[in-house]
Amino acid sequence: MNKFIRKAIQKLPKLTSEQIEQLIDLLADENEMLSVVLDSMEDGIIVTDLDNRIKIISKTTRRLLPMHNETDEKVLWAVISDHEIADYLELHMGRGDRILDEEFYVQKSSLIRVLSFSVFPLVRDKAIMGNIIMLRDITERKKSEAKYRRAENLASLTTLAASVAHEIKNPLASMGIHLQLMQRELERENCIGKESAAEYLDIISEEIERLNSIVVDFLFAVRPMDTRMKSEDINAVIKELLEFTKYELEQNQIAYVFDPSDHLPKIEIDKKYIKQALLNIIKNAIAAMPEGGVLHVSTAVSGDMASIDITDNGVGISEEHMNKIFEPYYTTKDFGSGLGLTVVYKVIREHGGEISLDSQEGKGTTFTITLPLPQSERVMLDWEGDA
């Protein structure tokens, strides 16, 4: 409501009938403009009071959401004909939970759409007067994301398959050579000696184990992860892992410093996979400090993310290698599958996080992992007008 109308209402007893008629016309125009704005928005809007009774509902909402005809002054979840959405809103709005981008599949007529729900408190003069529910049709976005993921997965799988084929060639070639040597020995007049046969068979056995390792790593890299998310104290997880690696660090003359944040809440993770990802980074740090050094691990809150920094003062990584460090089967080590950091990347992305690194040759490397924090604080949407 604009300031002119507010002032006019305050002077209502002093106004003439003609002025009152003009004021009513202004109010009607403003109300109509508000309706036009709401109905023109691509997102659906519902406004409720403190008892969750509907005060305002836009046409877009009625188009997107299966609802009963009568909605005015009705409790929100009582007019929604989709039971899953109605039950969810009744449970979470009833106890004042924050709802942000909660997704539901909705069938209306013959179409199945994906709707995203967010609920914010309606605030006036620092007092909560009700709720604003925002609906967004994200069907096309979901289709685009799925199409992009399929293309990305296909490209990754193609690269990974080519890398596996390359890795398999070497042990197969070695096995072929030693089988030929055994065959030549057997074709001689004197049969192959037990000592020579044992030597050839040992080498073939080692190569079979190597092939098995390549296949196991490949399957882990391409299979969907069966993550079981639980609310965990990431500081406790890191502390447990550092205790586990303490003796290996000591043997390599590496001291470690852990600097946990006191303000970090519990986050949703699969403890097993996160420990494996962090262990892979620590193993890389140990390999980067052949003469010993210091491993520094810290946690912090960064916006709506939890961050984990793992820093070593080792040999560092060149810019050329940094661009390829997360690629499958890329390694600078004499021994190793080259999948260690690929696994780390996959685990972190599966948790909705990101991983990056900063490194200088001769000075050391820092890996930074960010993981989403739980959405616990409600966003206050201020409204200067009437509910």
C-alpha positions as CSV (number, residue, x, y, z in Angstrom):
1,M,0.0,0.0,0.0
2,N,1.5,3.3,-1.0
3,K,2.1,6.2,1.4
4,F,-0.6,8.4,-0.1
5,I,-3.4,5.9,0.4
6,R,-2.2,5.3,4.0
7,K,-2.4,9.0,4.8
8,A,-5.8,9.2,3.1
9,I,-7.1,6.4,5.2
10,Q,-5.9,8.1,8.4
11,K,-7.9,11.2,7.4
12,L,-11.0,9.2,6.3
13,P,-13.5,10.9,8.7
14,K,-12.6,14.3,7.2
15,L,-13.0,13.2,3.6
16,T,-15.9,14.0,1.4
17,S,-17.9,11.3,-0.3
18,E,-16.2,12.2,-3.6
19,Q,-12.8,11.8,-2.1
20,I,-13.8,8.5,-0.5
21,E,-14.9,7.3,-3.9
22,Q,-11.6,8.3,-5.4
23,L,-9.8,6.5,-2.6
24,I,-11.8,3.3,-3.2
25,D,-10.9,3.5,-6.9
26,L,-7.2,3.9,-6.0
27,L,-7.4,0.9,-3.7
28,A,-9.2,-1.2,-6.4
29,D,-6.6,-0.2,-9.0
30,E,-3.7,-1.1,-6.7
31,N,-5.4,-4.4,-5.8
32,E,-6.0,-5.2,-9.4
33,M,-2.3,-4.4,-10.2
34,L,-1.2,-6.7,-7.5
35,S,-3.4,-9.5,-9.0
36,V,-2.0,-8.8,-12.5
37,V,1.6,-9.0,-11.3
38,L,1.0,-12.3,-9.4
39,D,-0.9,-13.8,-12.3
40,S,1.8,-12.8,-14.8
41,M,4.6,-14.5,-12.8
42,E,5.9,-17.8,-14.1
43,D,6.2,-19.0,-10.5
44,G,3.1,-19.8,-8.4
45,I,2.5,-17.8,-5.2
46,I,0.3,-18.6,-2.2
47,V,0.0,-16.4,0.8
48,T,-1.3,-17.8,4.1
49,D,-2.0,-16.4,7.6
50,L,-0.6,-17.7,10.8
51,D,-3.2,-20.5,10.8
52,N,-2.1,-21.6,7.3
53,R,-5.3,-20.4,5.8
54,I,-5.1,-19.2,2.2
55,K,-5.3,-15.4,1.7
56,I,-3.9,-15.0,-1.8
57,I,-3.4,-17.5,-4.5
58,S,-2.2,-16.8,-8.1
59,K,-3.6,-18.3,-11.3
60,T,-0.2,-19.9,-12.0
61,T,-0.5,-21.8,-8.8
62,R,-3.9,-23.2,-9.8
63,R,-2.5,-24.1,-13.2
64,L,0.5,-26.0,-11.7
65,L,-0.9,-27.5,-8.6
66,P,-3.8,-30.0,-8.4
67,M,-6.3,-28.3,-6.1
68,H,-10.0,-28.4,-5.1
69,N,-12.1,-25.5,-6.4
70,E,-12.9,-23.7,-3.2
71,T,-9.7,-22.3,-1.6
72,D,-10.5,-19.0,0.1
73,E,-9.9,-19.1,3.8
74,K,-9.2,-22.8,3.7
75,V,-6.2,-24.5,5.3
76,L,-3.5,-24.9,2.6
77,W,-3.0,-28.6,2.7
78,A,-6.8,-29.3,2.9
79,V,-7.3,-27.9,-0.7
80,I,-4.3,-29.7,-2.3
81,S,-5.5,-32.9,-4.0
82,D,-2.0,-34.4,-4.3
83,H,-1.8,-36.4,-1.0
84,E,2.0,-36.5,-0.9
85,I,2.4,-32.7,-1.2
86,A,-0.5,-32.1,1.2
87,D,1.0,-34.4,3.9
88,Y,4.5,-33.0,3.5
89,L,3.2,-29.3,3.9
90,E,1.0,-30.3,6.8
91,L,3.9,-31.9,8.6
92,H,6.7,-29.3,8.0
93,M,4.6,-26.1,7.9
94,G,2.8,-27.3,11.0
95,R,6.0,-27.3,13.0
96,G,7.6,-24.3,11.4
97,D,10.3,-26.0,9.4
98,R,12.2,-24.2,6.6
99,I,11.3,-25.6,3.2
100,L,13.6,-24.7,0.4
101,D,13.5,-26.1,-3.2
102,E,11.7,-29.3,-2.1
103,E,10.8,-31.2,-5.3
104,F,7.7,-33.2,-6.1
105,Y,6.4,-35.1,-9.2
106,V,2.9,-33.9,-10.0
107,Q,0.4,-35.4,-12.5
108,K,-2.2,-33.0,-13.8
109,S,-4.3,-34.1,-16.7
110,S,-2.0,-36.4,-18.8
111,L,1.2,-34.4,-18.0
112,I,3.8,-35.2,-15.3
113,R,5.6,-32.1,-14.0
114,V,8.3,-31.5,-11.5
115,L,7.5,-28.7,-9.0
116,S,9.8,-27.1,-6.6
117,F,8.4,-25.8,-3.3
118,S,9.8,-23.1,-1.0
119,V,8.2,-21.6,2.1
120,F,9.2,-18.3,3.6
121,P,7.7,-16.4,6.6
122,L,5.7,-13.3,5.8
123,V,7.0,-10.5,7.9
124,R,5.7,-7.0,8.7
125,D,7.3,-4.7,11.3
126,K,9.6,-7.6,12.4
127,A,6.5,-9.8,13.3
128,I,5.6,-12.9,11.4
129,M,2.1,-12.6,9.9
130,G,2.0,-15.8,7.9
131,N,3.8,-17.6,5.1
132,I,4.6,-17.2,1.4
133,I,4.7,-20.4,-0.6
134,M,6.5,-20.3,-3.9
135,L,6.0,-23.0,-6.6
136,R,8.3,-23.3,-9.6
137,D,7.9,-25.6,-12.6
138,I,11.4,-27.1,-13.0
139,T,10.4,-29.9,-15.5
140,E,12.4,-28.5,-18.4
141,R,15.4,-27.7,-16.2
142,K,15.3,-31.3,-15.0
143,K,15.2,-32.6,-18.5
144,S,18.1,-30.5,-19.5
145,E,20.1,-31.5,-16.5
146,A,19.4,-35.2,-17.2
147,K,20.4,-34.8,-20.9
148,Y,23.6,-33.0,-19.8
149,R,24.4,-35.7,-17.3
150,R,23.9,-38.4,-19.8
151,A,26.2,-36.7,-22.3
152,E,28.8,-36.0,-19.5
153,N,28.6,-39.6,-18.3
154,L,29.0,-41.0,-21.8
155,A,32.1,-38.8,-22.5
156,S,33.6,-39.8,-19.1
157,L,32.8,-43.5,-19.8
158,T,34.4,-43.3,-23.2
159,T,37.6,-41.7,-21.8
160,L,37.6,-44.2,-18.9
161,A,37.1,-47.2,-21.3
162,A,40.0,-46.0,-23.5
163,S,42.2,-45.6,-20.4
164,V,41.3,-49.1,-19.1
165,A,42.1,-50.6,-22.5
166,H,45.5,-49.0,-22.4
167,E,46.1,-50.2,-18.9
168,I,45.1,-53.8,-19.7
169,K,47.4,-54.0,-22.7
170,N,50.6,-54.0,-20.6
171,P,49.8,-57.0,-18.3
172,L,48.3,-58.9,-21.2
173,A,51.4,-58.4,-23.2
174,S,53.6,-59.5,-20.3
175,M,51.5,-62.6,-19.8
176,G,51.6,-63.4,-23.5
177,I,55.5,-63.1,-23.6
178,H,55.9,-65.4,-20.6
179,L,53.5,-68.0,-22.0
180,Q,55.5,-68.0,-25.2
181,L,58.7,-68.5,-23.3
182,M,57.1,-71.5,-21.4
183,Q,55.8,-72.9,-24.7
184,R,59.4,-72.7,-26.2
185,E,60.8,-74.5,-23.2
186,L,58.2,-77.2,-23.5
187,E,59.0,-77.7,-27.2
188,R,62.6,-78.5,-26.4
189,E,63.7,-82.1,-25.9
190,N,64.1,-81.6,-22.1
191,C,60.9,-80.4,-20.5
192,I,60.9,-77.1,-18.7
193,G,62.5,-77.1,-15.2
194,K,60.4,-76.7,-12.1
195,E,62.4,-73.5,-11.2
196,S,61.8,-71.8,-14.5
197,A,58.2,-72.8,-14.6
198,A,57.6,-71.4,-11.1
199,E,59.3,-68.1,-12.2
200,Y,57.1,-67.8,-15.3
201,L,53.9,-68.7,-13.3
202,D,54.7,-66.2,-10.6
203,I,55.0,-63.4,-13.1
204,I,51.7,-64.4,-14.8
205,S,50.0,-64.6,-11.4
206,E,51.2,-61.0,-10.6
207,E,49.9,-59.8,-13.9
208,I,46.5,-61.5,-13.3
209,E,46.3,-59.6,-9.9
210,R,47.1,-56.4,-11.7
211,L,44.4,-57.0,-14.2
212,N,41.9,-57.8,-11.4
213,S,42.9,-54.5,-9.6
214,I,42.3,-52.5,-12.8
215,V,38.9,-54.1,-13.3
216,V,37.9,-53.5,-9.7
217,D,39.0,-49.8,-9.8
218,F,37.1,-49.4,-13.1
219,L,33.9,-50.8,-11.7
220,F,34.1,-48.5,-8.7
221,A,34.6,-45.5,-11.0
222,V,31.6,-46.3,-13.3
223,R,29.1,-47.8,-10.9
224,P,26.5,-45.6,-9.1
225,M,27.5,-45.2,-5.4
226,D,25.3,-46.6,-2.8
227,T,25.6,-43.7,-0.4
228,R,23.9,-43.9,3.0
229,M,23.7,-40.4,4.3
230,K,23.7,-39.7,8.0
231,S,24.2,-36.6,10.1
232,E,27.8,-36.7,11.2
233,D,30.3,-34.5,13.0
234,I,32.9,-34.0,10.2
235,N,35.5,-32.8,12.7
236,A,35.2,-36.1,14.6
237,V,35.5,-38.0,11.3
238,I,38.7,-36.2,10.4
239,K,40.1,-36.7,13.9
240,E,39.4,-40.4,13.7
241,L,41.1,-40.6,10.2
242,L,44.2,-38.7,11.4
243,E,44.5,-41.1,14.4
244,F,44.3,-44.0,11.9
245,T,47.1,-42.6,9.7
246,K,49.3,-41.3,12.6
247,Y,51.8,-44.1,12.5
248,E,52.2,-43.9,8.7
249,L,52.8,-40.2,9.0
250,E,55.3,-40.7,11.8
251,Q,57.2,-43.3,9.8
252,N,57.5,-40.8,7.0
253,Q,58.6,-38.0,9.4
254,I,55.5,-36.0,8.8
255,A,53.8,-34.1,11.6
256,Y,50.2,-33.2,11.4
257,V,48.2,-30.2,12.7
258,F,44.4,-30.3,12.9
259,D,42.6,-27.0,13.2
260,P,38.8,-27.7,13.5
261,S,36.1,-25.1,13.4
262,D,34.0,-24.8,16.6
263,H,31.1,-23.4,14.6
264,L,30.7,-26.3,12.2
265,P,27.3,-28.1,12.5
266,K,26.8,-31.7,11.7
267,I,26.4,-32.4,8.0
268,E,24.8,-35.2,5.9
269,I,27.5,-37.6,4.6
270,D,28.3,-41.2,4.0
271,K,31.1,-41.6,6.6
272,K,32.7,-44.6,4.8
273,Y,33.1,-42.8,1.4
274,I,34.1,-39.4,2.9
275,K,36.9,-41.2,4.9
276,Q,38.1,-43.0,1.8
277,A,38.2,-39.7,-0.2
278,L,40.1,-37.9,2.6
279,L,42.5,-40.9,3.0
280,N,43.3,-40.8,-0.7
281,I,44.2,-37.1,-0.4
282,I,46.4,-37.8,2.7
283,K,48.1,-40.6,0.9
284,N,48.9,-38.2,-1.9
285,A,50.3,-35.7,0.6
286,I,52.5,-38.3,2.1
287,A,53.9,-39.2,-1.3
288,A,54.5,-35.5,-2.0
289,M,56.7,-35.2,1.2
290,P,59.4,-37.8,0.7
291,E,61.8,-35.9,3.0
292,G,59.1,-35.4,5.7
293,G,57.1,-32.2,6.4
294,V,53.9,-31.0,7.9
295,L,50.3,-31.9,7.0
296,H,47.8,-29.2,8.0
297,V,44.0,-30.0,8.1
298,S,41.4,-27.4,8.9
299,T,37.7,-27.0,8.8
300,A,35.5,-23.9,8.5
301,V,32.1,-22.6,7.6
302,S,32.0,-20.8,4.3
303,G,28.6,-19.3,3.5
304,D,26.2,-22.2,3.3
305,M,29.0,-24.8,2.9
306,A,31.4,-26.6,5.2
307,S,35.0,-26.4,3.9
308,I,37.9,-28.8,4.5
309,D,41.4,-27.7,3.7
310,I,44.2,-30.3,3.5
311,T,47.6,-28.7,3.0
312,D,51.1,-30.2,2.6
313,N,54.5,-28.5,2.2
314,G,55.8,-31.1,-0.3
315,V,57.0,-31.0,-3.8
316,G,53.9,-29.3,-5.3
317,I,52.2,-29.9,-8.6
318,S,53.0,-28.2,-11.9
319,E,50.3,-26.3,-13.7
320,E,50.4,-28.8,-16.5
321,H,49.6,-31.7,-14.1
322,M,47.0,-29.6,-12.2
323,N,44.8,-29.5,-15.2
324,K,44.7,-33.3,-15.5
325,I,44.9,-34.3,-11.8
326,F,41.3,-35.6,-11.6
327,E,41.3,-37.4,-14.9
328,P,41.0,-41.3,-14.7
329,Y,44.3,-43.2,-14.9
330,Y,46.4,-40.0,-14.9
331,T,49.3,-40.4,-12.5
332,T,52.8,-39.0,-12.0
333,K,53.8,-41.9,-9.7
334,D,55.8,-44.9,-10.7
335,F,53.2,-47.1,-9.1
336,G,49.5,-46.5,-8.7
337,S,46.3,-46.9,-10.7
338,G,45.8,-43.2,-11.3
339,L,42.2,-43.5,-9.9
340,G,42.8,-42.1,-6.4
341,L,41.8,-38.5,-7.1
342,T,39.1,-39.7,-9.6
343,V,37.5,-41.6,-6.7
344,V,37.8,-38.4,-4.5
345,Y,36.2,-36.3,-7.1
346,K,33.3,-38.8,-7.6
347,V,32.7,-39.1,-3.8
348,I,32.6,-35.3,-3.2
349,R,30.3,-34.7,-6.2
350,E,28.0,-37.5,-5.0
351,H,27.7,-35.5,-1.8
352,G,26.7,-32.4,-3.6
353,G,30.1,-30.8,-2.9
354,E,33.1,-29.4,-4.9
355,I,36.8,-30.0,-4.7
356,S,39.6,-27.7,-5.9
357,L,43.3,-27.4,-5.4
358,D,46.0,-24.8,-5.2
359,S,49.6,-25.7,-5.6
360,Q,53.1,-24.3,-6.3
361,E,56.1,-26.4,-7.3
362,G,58.5,-26.7,-4.4
363,K,56.1,-25.1,-1.9
364,G,53.2,-27.5,-1.4
365,T,49.6,-28.2,-2.3
366,T,46.2,-27.4,-0.7
367,F,43.1,-29.4,-1.5
368,T,39.8,-27.7,-0.6
369,I,36.6,-29.7,-0.2
370,T,33.3,-28.0,0.2
371,L,30.2,-29.8,1.4
372,P,26.6,-28.4,1.8
373,L,25.5,-27.5,5.2
374,P,22.0,-28.5,6.4
375,Q,19.3,-25.8,5.7
376,S,18.4,-25.0,9.3
377,E,17.8,-21.2,9.4
378,R,14.7,-19.7,8.0
379,V,15.0,-16.9,5.5
380,M,12.9,-13.8,6.5
381,L,11.0,-12.2,3.6
382,D,9.9,-8.7,4.6
383,W,6.6,-7.3,3.5
384,E,5.7,-3.7,3.9
385,G,2.1,-4.1,3.0
386,D,-0.9,-6.0,4.4
387,A,-1.1,-9.8,4.3
